[in-house]
Amino acid sequence: MNRCLIIMPMLFMGGSEKQVRLIIDGIEKEKLPLTVIVESNNKDMHALEKEFIISHPNTDFIFMNSSAAEAKYSNTIRKYSIKFVSVFRLMICSKKIIKKKHINKIMITNLTGLVLVPWFNFLGCDVIYNERNSGIKVCDSTHKKWLLQKCSILVCNSGFASKIMESKLHKKVEIINNGINMTNKINKPFNDGIFRVIVPARISEIKNQLTVLKAIEKLKDEICIKVTFAGAVEDKDYYKILNKFIEEKGLNKYVEFVGFISDLNNYYENSNLLILPSYEEGTPNVLLEAYTFRLPVLASDTPMNNDCAPVKEFLFETENADELAKKIKQISLLENDELKIKLDKNFNFVTQNFNIEKMQDRYLRLIYNWEVC
């Protein structure tokens, strides 16, 4: 069995990285040979990275310690300098690994890997491109589309992304739904009079935490509310904007930032509401995970969120803080029986469409031509 290579930007950051870790879990379970190149490590996640590596003894992990993950928030010259260095280092590193480990298939999950598709082809490797977002940005230029055409297999995690990419590329894009852990736990918020809201996403402008803060400002005198933002700070300038708004509007006692949380189960179990306000998502894992706890969810009405929303009234216009505030208040006042019907519909949607074992088996077939019994 030939060893395969997965290239990913970080091992721990958000939902995309979690899904790739689940793929790695499936490969490890079958004890298949695998090497993983991680472009950037995260000092705050070092303990988690170490624990994950130890639990996967059949997998070789290589950390390049690149700063490419932060490059998009730098000025133009610095951004492209960092990206150039990262791509060059990845070229050298991948060549050594491919020759030494006799690798013939590579799965990439971001644009840095995509840039190197011709290089990987030259080294005799087939390339699987795994789109973790909506498919729009990866098809927004002639050069990117040309690179995608060089890939042997294209795969994504939603019907929306597949339609976008197939219409732009005139090439089949296979859909493999994300895998979501099911739980026997049920959402049981604390009975202390506080309406607790969890907003789980990295701190970045594209995740749109500011709209949540604007909604909270409108509600602070009507509901006893506490909002927890759980996610690593990716964009430091945006984090400053959020904190400035909090200070100016006197929201300090209504808001907390807790950083990256590897296991959100306690929040799913004990919160009254989850809000996903992003401008763009791949398949929104946290939304689906919340469904398994029967936790109410409000999400921005983007195509990806809409695809994963059996109850459309739980969607809101992305930048409309007034609408979001209104819907938060509505959920806080919903009768239990009425809410239960809606939450059961969400739960059934996940159980029918997002099985982890099925997801892992399909990737084994793609990556290793593995016949799963």
N, C-alpha and C positions, 0 to 999 in steps of 0.2 A: 504494500500500500504506500503510494507516494505521499510525502509530507506536503501539506498545504500551508499557505501564508495568509494571515489576515493583517491588514494595516488599518489602524484606527487612530484618531487624533488624540484621545485621552482614554484611560481605562475607567475613570469615574468622573462624571460631570452631570449628565442629565439622562433623560429617557432613552435617547439613541444609544448611548454607551451601555446602558443597562441591557438593552436588547441584544447587543453584540456579546455581552458577557453571558447571556443565556444561550446564545449559539455556541460559545466556547464551552459552556457547561455540557451541552449535548455531545460535543466532540470528545470531551474528556470522559464522559460516561461510557463511551464506546472504546476508549483508549486508542483513539486514532492519532497519528502523528501530526502535530500542529506547531507552527511558530507564529507568534504575534508580535508585530512591531507597533509600539505605542510612541507616537511622535513627541508628546509632551507629558511630563508627569506633573502632579499637583502636590506640593508640599503638605497642604492641609489634608490630603487623602492618603498620605504615605502608609499609615497603619492599615487602611483598607486595601491598598494595593498589595502590600506585603502578605496580608491574610489570603487574598485571592490567589496570589502566585503559589503559596504553600499548598492550597487546596486543589491545585491543578498540576500535579507532578509530571504528567505526560506532555505538558505544553511548555515550549520555550518562550519566555518573554524577553523582549529587548526594548529598553526605554532609551529613546534618543535624546531626551532632555532638551528638546527644542522649545523655543518661545513662540512658535507659530500660532498657538491657540490665542495669544494675546495680541497678535500682530494687527488684527483688523481694527483695533482701537488706537493704533499709533498713527503718526503723520504718514503721508504718502511715501516719502523716501524710505523711512524706517520700515514701514509695512512691507514694501516690496523687497527691501534688502533682507529682511528676516525670512520672507517666503522663499526667496532665491536660495538662501543658505540652507533652509530646511529641505527644499527639493533636492539640492545637490547632495546633502548628507544622506538623504533617503536613497538616492541613486547608488551611492557607494555602498551603503549598508546592505541594501537589497541585493546588489550584485554578488556580494560575498556570501550571503545567506542562501540565495538561489543555487549557486554553484556548490556550496558546501553541503547543503541539505537535499540536493536534487529535487527542488520544488518545481512543479509544473502547473500549479494553479494558485491564483492569488485573488482574494476578495478585498476590495477597497470600499471605504464608506464615506470618503470626503474628497474635496477638490484637489488636495495635495496629491493624493494617490491617483486621481484621474489624470492629472498633468503627465504622470509617468507611464501611462498605458503603452505608448509606443516603445518605451524603454523596456517594459516588461515583455512585450511581444518580441522585441529583438532578442531578449534573453531566453526565448522559447516557452513563455508562460501564457496560458489562457487567463483572462481576467474577468472576474465577476464584479460588476458595479452594483452596490447595494444602496439604493436611494432611501435615506431616512427622513426626508422632508417632503414637500408637496410636489416636487418635480418641476417647478416653475423656474427657479434660479439656475438649476443645472442645465437647462435647455435654452438659456437666454442669450447665447452667442453662437455664431457659426463654429468657432473653435471648440467650444465645449461639446457641441453636437457631433463634430468630427471625432473627438476623442471617445465619445460614447459609442459611436459606430465601430470603433476599434475593439470594443469589449466583446467577449464571447457570449456573455450572458448579462442581461439587465434584470434586476429584481427590485421591487419596491414593497411598501407595506400598506398600500391603500389603493382602492379603485380609482380615486381621484388622481393620484400621482401616475398611475398606469395610463389613464386616458390622456393626460397632458403629455407624457413622454412619448407614447405611441403616436400621437398626432403630430409631434414635432420631428420624430426620428423615423417614422414608418418602419418600426422594428418592434417585435414582440417584447413586452415588459411583463415579466411574471409577477403575480401578486402573492406574497406570503404574509399573512396577518401576523401581527405581534403576538407574543405569548404573555399571558397575564396569570400571575399566581392567584389561585382561588383560596378562599378562607372560610372557616366556619364561624368567624367572629361577626358580630352584628354591631352596627353603629349605635352607641349608647352615650350621648353627650352628658357631661356633668350637669347635675341639677342644681346649679348655683346662681341662676339668673343671668349668667353671661352668655351672650350669643357668640360662639367661637368660630372664627373663619380661618381656614388654612389656604395659603396661596403658594403652592409648591412649584417653583421654577427658578432657574438661575437668574441672577439680577442682571438684566440686560434690557435695552430699550425695546427689542422685539417681543419681549415677554409682557410689556405693557402694565407693569405694576402701578404706574402713576394713575391710571384710570380707576383702579381699586381705591387708592388713597382719596381721589376726588369724590368717589361714592361714599366713603366712610365719613368724609367731612359733612356731607349732607345728612347723614344718619346719626351722628354722634349724640344729638340731643333727643333722638326718638327711641333708640335701641341701646341697651347696655352691651356694647360690642367690643371684641378684642380680635385683632387680625394678626396672624403669624405668617411672615414671609420666610419660607424655607428654601434656600438655594444658595449656591456659591456666588460670590460677587465676580461676575465676568467683566462687566463694564463699570469701572470705578467712577467715571464721570457721571454716568446715569445714577449710580448709587448716591452721589453727592446731590443730584437734583432731587431725588426722592427724600433725602434727609432734610434738605432745605425746605421742601414743601411741608414736611411734617412739623418742622420748627415754626414756620410762618403761620400755619393753620392750627397750631396747638393740639397736635394729634399724638403726642408722645405716649400718653397713657393708653391709647387705643391700638398701638402698633408695636410689634417686635420683629427683629431680624435674628434668625437663629442659625444662619449659615446652611451648609449642605447637610442634609439628613439622609443617611443611607437606607434607613428603614422608617417609612412614614406610617406604619401600621397604627401606632398609638394616636397619631393625628387623625387617621381615617376613622378610628374607633371612637374618639372622644370629641371630635369637632361637630359643630352644627351644620357646617357648610364648607364646601371646597369651591374656590373660584379659579378658573383658568382663563385669563384675559388676553392671551397672546394674539399678536398680529398674524403669526404663522406657526404651524405645528407640523410635525410628521403625524403618525398616529399618536394621539395624546395618551400616553401610558397612565399618567396619574389620574386622568379622568376615568379610565377603565378600571384601574385599581380601586378607586373610590366606589364605583358601582358594585364591586364585589362585597363591600361592607354595607351597602345600601345607604351610603352617605349622600345627601343632596349635593348636586353639582350645578353651578352656573358657568357657562363657557361662552367665549366670544364666538359670534356667528361667522366663522371662517369655514372654507370648504372642508378641511380635515376634521374640525370639531363637529360640523354639521353631519358628516358621515357617521360619526360615533355618538349621535344624540337621538335615541329613540323618542325622547320627549322634547319636542322642538321648543316648547315654551320655556325651557331652561337655557335657551340661547339669548344673547344680547348683542346689540350692535357694538363693535369693538371699542370705539372711543366715546360711547354714550354713557357718561357717568350717571346721568339722571335715570336712564333706563335700568342700569345696573343697581342703583340704590333702590329703585322701586321693586325690582325682582328679589333683592335681598330681604326687603321688608315683607313681601308676599310669602316667601318661604318661611320666615320667622313666625308667620301667623297661620300657616296651613294646618288644618286638622290632621291628626295622625293617620286616620283611615284613608283620607284623600292622598296624602303624601306616600303612603305605603304602596298604593297601586302604581304610582309612577316609578318608585324606586325598584319594585319587583320587575317592571319592564326593563329597566336599565340592567339589573342583575342577570336576567335571562339573555339579554343581548350579548353579554360577555361570555357566558357559559357556552353559547351556541357558536361563537365565532373566533375565540382567542385562546385556544388550547395550547399550552406550552409544548407538550410532547409532539403534537402535530407540526408545530412550527419548527422544532428542532429536527424532526425526521425529514422534513422537506429540505432543510439546509444540508443535511447529510447527503441527500441524493444529489443536490446541486454541486456541492464541493467535492465529494468523494465518489460520485456515481454509486452511492451506497444503497443497497437494496434492503430496506427496513422491513422485517417480518411483522 
